[in-house]
Amino acid sequence: MKLQSIQVKVISLILLVMVFAVSLSISFAIRNQRENLIAASQQTLALNTQVLNLTIRNIMLNGEAPLANSTMNDLRNMPEFLEYEIYRRDGTLAFSDYETLDFVNSFQDMIMFEQTPRLEGGMNGSTGFQDVLRFKTPRSSLNEEAREMEYFFPILNYAECRTCHGEDHFIRGISHFRISLGDVYDKVSSAGLILSVFFLGVGLFIFAGIIIMLRRVIIRPVLSIGNVVSLVGDGNLDVDINLKQRDELGELAGRINGMIRGLKKSKALELENTRIEARLKESRKYLDNINEGLLLLNPDFTITDEYSSYLEELFETKNIAGSSFRRFVLGSDEEGEEARELDQFLNILFNNRTAAMNMIMEINPLNRKEMILPGGRKIVVSARFQRIEENETVENVMVLFQDLTEIQATKEALEAERQTRESELEQIAAILKLGPGVFEDFVASAHEVLNFLKENSDSLGNEEIINKAFRDTHSLKGTARYLKFATLEQTAHTLESRFDSFRKGDAPDPGSPSLEDLLSSLNTEVESIRKTIDRFRQFSVNRGSDNPELDMFRMQLNDMVEDLSEELDKNVKLDFHSDWSRIPGLSLLQNTVFHLIRNAVDHGIEDSFERLAAGKDETARLGLSFIRQEDSLRLQVSDDGRGLDFKALEKKAVDAGLLKPGRHFPSQILNAMFKPGFSSSDRVSEISGRGVGLDAVKADVKKLNGKINVKTAPAKGCTFSLIIPLTELEDK
């Protein structure tokens, strides 16, 4: 064996452990035996002392001091007893004078003790003696070097002694022993030798057994494992470790055998990988040069390393491999409706093999998908999917992206051109029907609104400006609606929604057109109408009428009421009356009339079922009158509907923050109705719900220095009366 081998090291370690253990065991056994023998000697001595003390007490009752001295001499003659004396409390030797005898004879008169021969005097003032006096308990001390033990035992004033010595409890004297422990130490030495021989024999037997077990259980298996590992290191993978042990070495052998099999498999895979890499290089060339977006998905919906370089150009990113497909196409991993639809679609692709691909593609969420790239560019892509199966399992899904951005842009341009043509046809049809005069006023009003919006587009944080912008846009939308300008109406509605967001402090919807784009679109529509009017200025469909402007206005109102009634599923008939053949300032009152009539039809008049249930005629009556009243014009809009519900209106005003909670007078509720933001509708539609109508009416009347009166009765209807000074309307 080599000195540096594991065997030598392990055997040396075991030998050292055995020597240390045997030495420690012998030392502990000898020490324990010696202490036990000494303790036994001490207990025997204490017992003998008590017996002797009792004997001497009995002898002393008869004053037999010589007999007591004789008894103690007998003890001193024993081999182990080196010294035995009894001392008084002051340290003097007992039985050395007649002091105690005289005290006893003088104390009692029962028996008079005679003087007998005494011992030679002596003193004891040792520490042990003093400790017994102090603590009134026995004391012993061991002298290891001299192999001796001293023992001090207190002699108390026992009951049988109190006749002669009095009733006080005190120490009458102290017995002192000094004995030899040589025999004890000789026995301990002899026992140590025997134990040494015993433990040495047992240790050698155990050592031999451990060495045999070590070689069989550890050394030989380790050498066997080492030989196999050496062969594997030389490149031989056809070897195996044959160990039947089920311990850690057996487990290690099993792992090494598994490693050898893994190396054999890896070597085979290495050859296969070489062939695969060659094919991948060819595939990579194809993927780097193909002008289509192609990638592969794993079953966990992550993108593999195999994707075409065109994808990096199309999606303006290089972080493709390893990314989740959701984050790649949606921009984030956050949950949402789009994310759930995409995950559901991919789950069907991977896990539902029974579903046909053409049916699955019907719910493809990436068909003509609009995407906003990190750089802000918008693209339109369409994705096709193909399963890649192996052993009846979908291993991957191939995704092929097609860029439809240019196609979509062309389509949108064609759609915009089509809408422009339709808008022009709408304008032409409306002008042919009503004549250019009505539209000239509309264009002038629209330009006024546009100029205000452009001049104050940077001041929309001002409450007064945003409220005016909201009113003007709402009025413009209402007029466009009833002049049949659908495109302009939709643009104004979108602009109105933007102002609503400004007023509420909400951010605009992502992807919605900017304020500048909306104003530009609105301006384009108005300019288109103006150009169309210019082309048709020389024509008039009402050339034979005495008052074409009033006739066109009445026709316009009838169409408006008819359209609203049809849209709201109500039956309404308009009654028109005017004290003028030419209504002064009609263009200034037109938007106000539109607002009041729209509110009456939408909010005031019941539907047919409700009217019939209330015992009313199915057809509602809506009246519009222009009445001459001294130096004023009285514009009156009345209906026979449900009337104002002040309780419901009060709640709406409180919810909108226009009134504080509590009870209010009808006049307070009416004032709240004309404030910005008030609406009695529960939903926003193209007709109402923005909280603008009566606010716009109040603003228009205030501009003309007029006033508004409201008269209402439950279930009988409501009348709005506007009194406008004629001086504000004439020549305008």
Beta strands, then each sheet from edge to edge (+ up, - down):
strand 1: 81-88
strand 2: 139-143
strand 3: 148-156
strand 4: 171-180
strand 5: 293-297
strand 6: 303-307
strand 7: 369-372
strand 8: 378-390
strand 9: 393-403
strand 10: 572-578
strand 11: 620-629
strand 12: 632-639
strand 13: 707-713
strand 14: 717-725
sheet 1: 1+ 4- 3+ 2-
sheet 2: 6+ 5- 9+ 8- 7+
sheet 3: 10+ 11+ 12- 14+ 13-
end
